[in-house]
Amino acid sequence: MRELDAVLQAFLEEAYDDLSDDDKSRLLVILDLPDPELYGYLVRRHEPEDPDIARLISRIRQASSART
């Protein structure tokens, strides 16, 4: 999905260097999710069960909304 690519690319450019090593590992988990599942998280259709993944998804959402 191009929308996902744009959101994630913006987040990576803006915030990747500031992520902890643990969050960088979590980001890899997020990037391995199927596109429909990741999209659902980003548009708040559902929330990840893992609180650390949920926190990082929230950070990606915030970065995306700050750019619009």
Jmol script that loads the backbone (N, CA, C; Angstrom):
load data "model"
ATOM      1  N   MET A   1       0.828  -1.181   0.000  1.00  0.00           N
ATOM      2  CA  MET A   1       0.000   0.000   0.000  1.00  0.00           C
ATOM      3  C   MET A   1       0.872   1.243   0.000  1.00  0.00           C
ATOM      4  N   ARG A   2       0.637   2.086  -0.928  1.00  0.00           N
ATOM      5  CA  ARG A   2       1.439   3.311  -1.018  1.00  0.00           C
ATOM      6  C   ARG A   2       1.238   4.221   0.182  1.00  0.00           C
ATOM      7  N   GLU A   3       0.013   4.236   0.727  1.00  0.00           N
ATOM      8  CA  GLU A   3      -0.260   5.075   1.894  1.00  0.00           C
ATOM      9  C   GLU A   3       0.616   4.645   3.073  1.00  0.00           C
ATOM     10  N   LEU A   4       0.699   3.343   3.269  1.00  0.00           N
ATOM     11  CA  LEU A   4       1.547   2.824   4.347  1.00  0.00           C
ATOM     12  C   LEU A   4       3.002   3.184   4.108  1.00  0.00           C
ATOM     13  N   ASP A   5       3.441   3.021   2.887  1.00  0.00           N
ATOM     14  CA  ASP A   5       4.826   3.356   2.557  1.00  0.00           C
ATOM     15  C   ASP A   5       5.125   4.813   2.879  1.00  0.00           C
ATOM     16  N   ALA A   6       4.209   5.702   2.532  1.00  0.00           N
ATOM     17  CA  ALA A   6       4.419   7.137   2.774  1.00  0.00           C
ATOM     18  C   ALA A   6       4.473   7.432   4.269  1.00  0.00           C
ATOM     19  N   VAL A   7       3.550   6.854   5.032  1.00  0.00           N
ATOM     20  CA  VAL A   7       3.514   7.084   6.479  1.00  0.00           C
ATOM     21  C   VAL A   7       4.784   6.548   7.126  1.00  0.00           C
ATOM     22  N   LEU A   8       5.151   5.342   6.779  1.00  0.00           N
ATOM     23  CA  LEU A   8       6.322   4.723   7.397  1.00  0.00           C
ATOM     24  C   LEU A   8       7.614   5.411   6.985  1.00  0.00           C
ATOM     25  N   GLN A   9       7.710   5.807   5.727  1.00  0.00           N
ATOM     26  CA  GLN A   9       8.906   6.505   5.255  1.00  0.00           C
ATOM     27  C   GLN A   9       9.077   7.826   6.002  1.00  0.00           C
ATOM     28  N   ALA A  10       7.982   8.553   6.164  1.00  0.00           N
ATOM     29  CA  ALA A  10       8.042   9.823   6.896  1.00  0.00           C
ATOM     30  C   ALA A  10       8.487   9.590   8.338  1.00  0.00           C
ATOM     31  N   PHE A  11       7.941   8.556   8.970  1.00  0.00           N
ATOM     32  CA  PHE A  11       8.314   8.242  10.347  1.00  0.00           C
ATOM     33  C   PHE A  11       9.792   7.881  10.430  1.00  0.00           C
ATOM     34  N   LEU A  12      10.248   7.054   9.515  1.00  0.00           N
ATOM     35  CA  LEU A  12      11.647   6.642   9.532  1.00  0.00           C
ATOM     36  C   LEU A  12      12.581   7.834   9.369  1.00  0.00           C
ATOM     37  N   GLU A  13      12.254   8.717   8.455  1.00  0.00           N
ATOM     38  CA  GLU A  13      13.089   9.895   8.224  1.00  0.00           C
ATOM     39  C   GLU A  13      13.103  10.813   9.444  1.00  0.00           C
ATOM     40  N   GLU A  14      11.965  10.911  10.106  1.00  0.00           N
ATOM     41  CA  GLU A  14      11.816  11.850  11.203  1.00  0.00           C
ATOM     42  C   GLU A  14      12.280  11.300  12.548  1.00  0.00           C
ATOM     43  N   ALA A  15      12.046  10.021  12.809  1.00  0.00           N
ATOM     44  CA  ALA A  15      12.194   9.541  14.178  1.00  0.00           C
ATOM     45  C   ALA A  15      13.115   8.338  14.368  1.00  0.00           C
ATOM     46  N   TYR A  16      13.512   7.682  13.308  1.00  0.00           N
ATOM     47  CA  TYR A  16      14.258   6.424  13.476  1.00  0.00           C
ATOM     48  C   TYR A  16      15.510   6.597  14.328  1.00  0.00           C
ATOM     49  N   ASP A  17      16.277   7.620  14.085  1.00  0.00           N
ATOM     50  CA  ASP A  17      17.530   7.803  14.816  1.00  0.00           C
ATOM     51  C   ASP A  17      17.315   7.988  16.312  1.00  0.00           C
ATOM     52  N   ASP A  18      16.138   8.453  16.704  1.00  0.00           N
ATOM     53  CA  ASP A  18      15.836   8.689  18.116  1.00  0.00           C
ATOM     54  C   ASP A  18      15.260   7.465  18.824  1.00  0.00           C
ATOM     55  N   LEU A  19      14.967   6.404  18.088  1.00  0.00           N
ATOM     56  CA  LEU A  19      14.398   5.205  18.692  1.00  0.00           C
ATOM     57  C   LEU A  19      15.447   4.452  19.497  1.00  0.00           C
ATOM     58  N   SER A  20      14.994   3.858  20.582  1.00  0.00           N
ATOM     59  CA  SER A  20      15.879   2.970  21.348  1.00  0.00           C
ATOM     60  C   SER A  20      16.128   1.704  20.528  1.00  0.00           C
ATOM     61  N   ASP A  21      17.118   0.946  20.911  1.00  0.00           N
ATOM     62  CA  ASP A  21      17.385  -0.318  20.216  1.00  0.00           C
ATOM     63  C   ASP A  21      16.177  -1.247  20.314  1.00  0.00           C
ATOM     64  N   ASP A  22      15.511  -1.254  21.475  1.00  0.00           N
ATOM     65  CA  ASP A  22      14.324  -2.093  21.634  1.00  0.00           C
ATOM     66  C   ASP A  22      13.215  -1.649  20.676  1.00  0.00           C
ATOM     67  N   ASP A  23      13.021  -0.336  20.550  1.00  0.00           N
ATOM     68  CA  ASP A  23      11.987   0.147  19.635  1.00  0.00           C
ATOM     69  C   ASP A  23      12.361  -0.113  18.177  1.00  0.00           C
ATOM     70  N   LYS A  24      13.626  -0.089  17.857  1.00  0.00           N
ATOM     71  CA  LYS A  24      14.053  -0.437  16.494  1.00  0.00           C
ATOM     72  C   LYS A  24      13.709  -1.899  16.215  1.00  0.00           C
ATOM     73  N   SER A  25      13.882  -2.754  17.200  1.00  0.00           N
ATOM     74  CA  SER A  25      13.503  -4.165  17.043  1.00  0.00           C
ATOM     75  C   SER A  25      11.993  -4.305  16.897  1.00  0.00           C
ATOM     76  N   ARG A  26      11.250  -3.544  17.702  1.00  0.00           N
ATOM     77  CA  ARG A  26       9.787  -3.566  17.590  1.00  0.00           C
ATOM     78  C   ARG A  26       9.333  -3.061  16.223  1.00  0.00           C
ATOM     79  N   LEU A  27      10.025  -2.077  15.711  1.00  0.00           N
ATOM     80  CA  LEU A  27       9.675  -1.547  14.395  1.00  0.00           C
ATOM     81  C   LEU A  27       9.816  -2.629  13.328  1.00  0.00           C
ATOM     82  N   LEU A  28      10.816  -3.471  13.445  1.00  0.00           N
ATOM     83  CA  LEU A  28      10.968  -4.579  12.500  1.00  0.00           C
ATOM     84  C   LEU A  28       9.777  -5.529  12.578  1.00  0.00           C
ATOM     85  N   VAL A  29       9.285  -5.758  13.791  1.00  0.00           N
ATOM     86  CA  VAL A  29       8.090  -6.595  13.969  1.00  0.00           C
ATOM     87  C   VAL A  29       6.906  -5.937  13.269  1.00  0.00           C
ATOM     88  N   ILE A  30       6.758  -4.642  13.461  1.00  0.00           N
ATOM     89  CA  ILE A  30       5.657  -3.892  12.831  1.00  0.00           C
ATOM     90  C   ILE A  30       5.766  -3.964  11.309  1.00  0.00           C
ATOM     91  N   LEU A  31       6.960  -3.807  10.791  1.00  0.00           N
ATOM     92  CA  LEU A  31       7.146  -3.823   9.334  1.00  0.00           C
ATOM     93  C   LEU A  31       6.870  -5.194   8.728  1.00  0.00           C
ATOM     94  N   ASP A  32       6.948  -6.236   9.537  1.00  0.00           N
ATOM     95  CA  ASP A  32       6.653  -7.592   9.053  1.00  0.00           C
ATOM     96  C   ASP A  32       5.168  -7.931   9.083  1.00  0.00           C
ATOM     97  N   LEU A  33       4.351  -7.052   9.663  1.00  0.00           N
ATOM     98  CA  LEU A  33       2.911  -7.307   9.711  1.00  0.00           C
ATOM     99  C   LEU A  33       2.314  -7.251   8.313  1.00  0.00           C
ATOM    100  N   PRO A  34       1.270  -8.018   8.066  1.00  0.00           N
ATOM    101  CA  PRO A  34       0.564  -7.891   6.790  1.00  0.00           C
ATOM    102  C   PRO A  34      -0.004  -6.464   6.657  1.00  0.00           C
ATOM    103  N   ASP A  35       0.018  -5.944   5.445  1.00  0.00           N
ATOM    104  CA  ASP A  35      -0.445  -4.571   5.215  1.00  0.00           C
ATOM    105  C   ASP A  35      -1.834  -4.292   5.794  1.00  0.00           C
ATOM    106  N   PRO A  36      -2.821  -5.170   5.599  1.00  0.00           N
ATOM    107  CA  PRO A  36      -4.146  -4.861   6.157  1.00  0.00           C
ATOM    108  C   PRO A  36      -4.145  -4.742   7.684  1.00  0.00           C
ATOM    109  N   GLU A  37      -3.348  -5.563   8.348  1.00  0.00           N
ATOM    110  CA  GLU A  37      -3.274  -5.486   9.803  1.00  0.00           C
ATOM    111  C   GLU A  37      -2.607  -4.188  10.245  1.00  0.00           C
ATOM    112  N   LEU A  38      -1.500  -3.842   9.619  1.00  0.00           N
ATOM    113  CA  LEU A  38      -0.803  -2.602   9.951  1.00  0.00           C
ATOM    114  C   LEU A  38      -1.686  -1.392   9.675  1.00  0.00           C
ATOM    115  N   TYR A  39      -2.357  -1.408   8.546  1.00  0.00           N
ATOM    116  CA  TYR A  39      -3.265  -0.314   8.211  1.00  0.00           C
ATOM    117  C   TYR A  39      -4.361  -0.187   9.276  1.00  0.00           C
ATOM    118  N   GLY A  40      -4.906  -1.304   9.714  1.00  0.00           N
ATOM    119  CA  GLY A  40      -5.920  -1.296  10.761  1.00  0.00           C
ATOM    120  C   GLY A  40      -5.417  -0.665  12.045  1.00  0.00           C
ATOM    121  N   TYR A  41      -4.180  -0.930  12.394  1.00  0.00           N
ATOM    122  CA  TYR A  41      -3.595  -0.310  13.578  1.00  0.00           C
ATOM    123  C   TYR A  41      -3.447   1.202  13.390  1.00  0.00           C
ATOM    124  N   LEU A  42      -2.969   1.590  12.226  1.00  0.00           N
ATOM    125  CA  LEU A  42      -2.696   3.008  11.996  1.00  0.00           C
ATOM    126  C   LEU A  42      -3.965   3.851  11.916  1.00  0.00           C
ATOM    127  N   VAL A  43      -5.053   3.256  11.472  1.00  0.00           N
ATOM    128  CA  VAL A  43      -6.316   4.017  11.390  1.00  0.00           C
ATOM    129  C   VAL A  43      -7.232   3.718  12.577  1.00  0.00           C
ATOM    130  N   ARG A  44      -6.692   3.067  13.568  1.00  0.00           N
ATOM    131  CA  ARG A  44      -7.389   2.779  14.830  1.00  0.00           C
ATOM    132  C   ARG A  44      -8.611   1.876  14.673  1.00  0.00           C
ATOM    133  N   ARG A  45      -8.578   0.993  13.709  1.00  0.00           N
ATOM    134  CA  ARG A  45      -9.649  -0.016  13.607  1.00  0.00           C
ATOM    135  C   ARG A  45      -9.515  -1.031  14.724  1.00  0.00           C
ATOM    136  N   HIS A  46      -8.285  -1.279  15.113  1.00  0.00           N
ATOM    137  CA  HIS A  46      -7.990  -2.150  16.240  1.00  0.00           C
ATOM    138  C   HIS A  46      -6.623  -1.767  16.797  1.00  0.00           C
ATOM    139  N   GLU A  47      -6.325  -2.261  17.975  1.00  0.00           N
ATOM    140  CA  GLU A  47      -5.074  -1.927  18.658  1.00  0.00           C
ATOM    141  C   GLU A  47      -4.241  -3.195  18.861  1.00  0.00           C
ATOM    142  N   PRO A  48      -2.929  -3.069  18.782  1.00  0.00           N
ATOM    143  CA  PRO A  48      -2.075  -4.222  19.068  1.00  0.00           C
ATOM    144  C   PRO A  48      -2.232  -4.660  20.525  1.00  0.00           C
ATOM    145  N   GLU A  49      -2.146  -5.942  20.759  1.00  0.00           N
ATOM    146  CA  GLU A  49      -2.230  -6.462  22.127  1.00  0.00           C
ATOM    147  C   GLU A  49      -0.972  -6.134  22.925  1.00  0.00           C
ATOM    148  N   ASP A  50       0.159  -6.145  22.272  1.00  0.00           N
ATOM    149  CA  ASP A  50       1.426  -5.850  22.942  1.00  0.00           C
ATOM    150  C   ASP A  50       1.493  -4.346  23.232  1.00  0.00           C
ATOM    151  N   PRO A  51       1.602  -3.962  24.502  1.00  0.00           N
ATOM    152  CA  PRO A  51       1.597  -2.530  24.835  1.00  0.00           C
ATOM    153  C   PRO A  51       2.777  -1.753  24.255  1.00  0.00           C
ATOM    154  N   ASP A  52       3.922  -2.405  24.091  1.00  0.00           N
ATOM    155  CA  ASP A  52       5.069  -1.713  23.508  1.00  0.00           C
ATOM    156  C   ASP A  52       4.879  -1.472  22.008  1.00  0.00           C
ATOM    157  N   ILE A  53       4.287  -2.442  21.323  1.00  0.00           N
ATOM    158  CA  ILE A  53       3.969  -2.258  19.907  1.00  0.00           C
ATOM    159  C   ILE A  53       2.894  -1.182  19.771  1.00  0.00           C
ATOM    160  N   ALA A  54       1.912  -1.203  20.649  1.00  0.00           N
ATOM    161  CA  ALA A  54       0.844  -0.195  20.619  1.00  0.00           C
ATOM    162  C   ALA A  54       1.415   1.208  20.817  1.00  0.00           C
ATOM    163  N   ARG A  55       2.368   1.328  21.712  1.00  0.00           N
ATOM    164  CA  ARG A  55       3.002   2.628  21.961  1.00  0.00           C
ATOM    165  C   ARG A  55       3.744   3.116  20.718  1.00  0.00           C
ATOM    166  N   LEU A  56       4.438   2.213  20.053  1.00  0.00           N
ATOM    167  CA  LEU A  56       5.183   2.600  18.853  1.00  0.00           C
ATOM    168  C   LEU A  56       4.227   2.921  17.706  1.00  0.00           C
ATOM    169  N   ILE A  57       3.150   2.184  17.577  1.00  0.00           N
ATOM    170  CA  ILE A  57       2.129   2.497  16.569  1.00  0.00           C
ATOM    171  C   ILE A  57       1.580   3.902  16.832  1.00  0.00           C
ATOM    172  N   SER A  58       1.335   4.214  18.083  1.00  0.00           N
ATOM    173  CA  SER A  58       0.847   5.543  18.452  1.00  0.00           C
ATOM    174  C   SER A  58       1.853   6.619  18.046  1.00  0.00           C
ATOM    175  N   ARG A  59       3.102   6.347  18.244  1.00  0.00           N
ATOM    176  CA  ARG A  59       4.149   7.302  17.853  1.00  0.00           C
ATOM    177  C   ARG A  59       4.179   7.491  16.332  1.00  0.00           C
ATOM    178  N   ILE A  60       3.986   6.420  15.595  1.00  0.00           N
ATOM    179  CA  ILE A  60       3.933   6.526  14.133  1.00  0.00           C
ATOM    180  C   ILE A  60       2.724   7.359  13.725  1.00  0.00           C
ATOM    181  N   ARG A  61       1.578   7.116  14.366  1.00  0.00           N
ATOM    182  CA  ARG A  61       0.374   7.910  14.088  1.00  0.00           C
ATOM    183  C   ARG A  61       0.631   9.387  14.336  1.00  0.00           C
ATOM    184  N   GLN A  62       1.260   9.702  15.452  1.00  0.00           N
ATOM    185  CA  GLN A  62       1.524  11.101  15.810  1.00  0.00           C
ATOM    186  C   GLN A  62       2.432  11.758  14.778  1.00  0.00           C
ATOM    187  N   ALA A  63       3.452  11.046  14.363  1.00  0.00           N
ATOM    188  CA  ALA A  63       4.369  11.601  13.367  1.00  0.00           C
ATOM    189  C   ALA A  63       3.651  11.849  12.058  1.00  0.00           C
ATOM    190  N   SER A  64       2.740  10.939  11.719  1.00  0.00           N
ATOM    191  CA  SER A  64       1.986  11.089  10.475  1.00  0.00           C
ATOM    192  C   SER A  64       1.034  12.272  10.545  1.00  0.00           C
ATOM    193  N   SER A  65       0.340  12.433  11.658  1.00  0.00           N
ATOM    194  CA  SER A  65      -0.608  13.532  11.774  1.00  0.00           C
ATOM    195  C   SER A  65       0.092  14.870  11.879  1.00  0.00           C
ATOM    196  N   ALA A  66       1.311  14.898  12.366  1.00  0.00           N
ATOM    197  CA  ALA A  66       2.069  16.141  12.468  1.00  0.00           C
ATOM    198  C   ALA A  66       2.485  16.648  11.092  1.00  0.00           C
ATOM    199  N   ARG A  67       2.576  15.750  10.130  1.00  0.00           N
ATOM    200  CA  ARG A  67       3.015  16.131   8.773  1.00  0.00           C
ATOM    201  C   ARG A  67       1.847  16.603   7.909  1.00  0.00           C
ATOM    202  N   THR A  68       0.624  16.350   8.358  1.00  0.00           N
ATOM    203  CA  THR A  68      -0.525  16.739   7.525  1.00  0.00           C
ATOM    204  C   THR A  68      -1.100  18.057   7.959  1.00  0.00           C
TER     205      THR A  68
END
end "model"
wireframe off; spacefill off
backbone 0.3
color backbone group
